[in-house]
Amino acid sequence: MNLFRPVPLIGALALATSCSGTMQGMIRGSGQPVQFSYEQGMDSDTLTANIDGEAFLGKAVMRGATTTVGTGFVTAFAAGASGFGTATLFGASYTGDFVAVLLGTRGSSLNCQLQYADSSGFTTSGGVGVCQHSDGRVIDIVW
């Protein structure tokens, strides 16, 4: 379980900007290459691909993330005085498990299961996945 940690200002600015890149795919059986492109967002990633002249566009979202909130008791010591109080604590757990649906311009679709290398969902860290085309073809993906 990854607990929420404060993000330095530079890290927060990096999170606020989007990153983009490519994913390499291959259709099982035929070996036909398929290149996916991604743009990382705050809540989801935007994915695109082109298969046999059909353009696909869709979103990838995290599956299985949880957030917890609790109250903890604290003791504070400052300037020779002490006191007791409570504090609200936040925690989060990430799986790196993403699902995606891409819709094609000719009525086809791709249903994808992606496992990001970074469990908190930084697409640029790489990962692996598999997509199933609505016609039954399977595409293995690495990035």
N, C-alpha and C positions, 0 to 999 in steps of 0.2 A: 504494500500500500504506500503510495506517495502522499506525504502530507503537504499541505499548502505551505509554501515558504514565501517570504517577502521577495519581490522581484526588484532588483536595482533599477533605477531610472532608465539606464541604457537598455536593459532587458525589456522593460515595459515599452519603450519606444520601438524596439525591434518587433515586439508582439503586435503593435498597432499597425505595422506596415505588412503588406502581403508579400509572400515569396512565391516564386513560380519555378517550374521545372518540368522534366519529362519522366515518363515511366516507359519501360520497354516491355512489350507484350508479344506473345507468340501463340497463334492458333494451334491447339493440339491436333496432331495428325498431319496437317498440311505444312506446318513450319512457317506459315505466312506471318511476317512481322506486323505488329500493330503498335504504333506509338501513341501513347496517351500524354496529354499535357495537363498540368494541375496549376491552380492558383490557390495558395493557402489563405484561408480567411480565419476570422476569430471563432466563429461557431460551426463552420463547415468549409470544406474544400470544393472548388469548382473543377470538374474534370471534363475534358474533351477527348474525342478520338475520331478517327476516320477509318471505316472498314468498307472495302469494296465501293468506294465513292459515296457512302452515306456518312454524313456528319452526325456525331453524337455529342450531347451536352447534358450534364447532370451534376448532382451534388453527392458528396461523401460526408456522412455524419458519424460521430462516435456512438458506439453502442456499449452499454454497461458501465458508464461512469456514474459515480455516486458522490454526493456532497453531504457532509455531516456538520451539524452545529451543536455545540454543547456549552455548558457553563462550568468554569473551574474556579476554585478558591485560590486566592493569591495572598501572599504576605509581602508588604512593601516596607522598605527601610529607606528613609531619606532625611538628611539633615538632623540626625539624632532622634528622630521620631519613627515610630513604626505603626503600621495599620494593617487591617485585614479587609479584603473585599472580594468581589467576584469579577471574572472576566469572561467574555464570550469568545469561544474558541471555534475555529473553522478548520475543517479537514476535507480532503478530496482523495478519491481513489480513481485511477485511470486504467483502462485495459489495453489501449492501443488498437482495439478492435473497431473497425469502421465498416459501414455498409454504404453502398452507393447504387444509385439508379441513374442511368444515362438514357435519354430518349433520342431516337434517330429521326432524321428529317424525312425518312421514307416509311415511318411507322414501326421500325424495329426498336428493340430496347436491349440494354445490357444491365444485368443484375450482378453486382460485384460484392465480394467479401474481401476486405483488405486488412492486413495486420501491419501496423506501423512499427518500425524499429524502436522509436521513442514512444513509450506508453502514454505520454501526455499529448501526443498528436502532432508533433512537429514533422510535417511531410518531408522536409528537406533532409531528415535523418535516414530516409530510405524505408524499405519495407518489401513485403511480398503480397501477392493477392491472386485471386482467380475471378474471372467474369464469365457469366453464361449469356450468350447471345440468344435472343428470342427464337432463332432458328435451330437452337440446340448446340451450336459450336461453343467450345470452351477455350478461353484465353487465359494463359498463365502470365502473370505480371511480376516484374522485379524493378526496383528503383533504388 
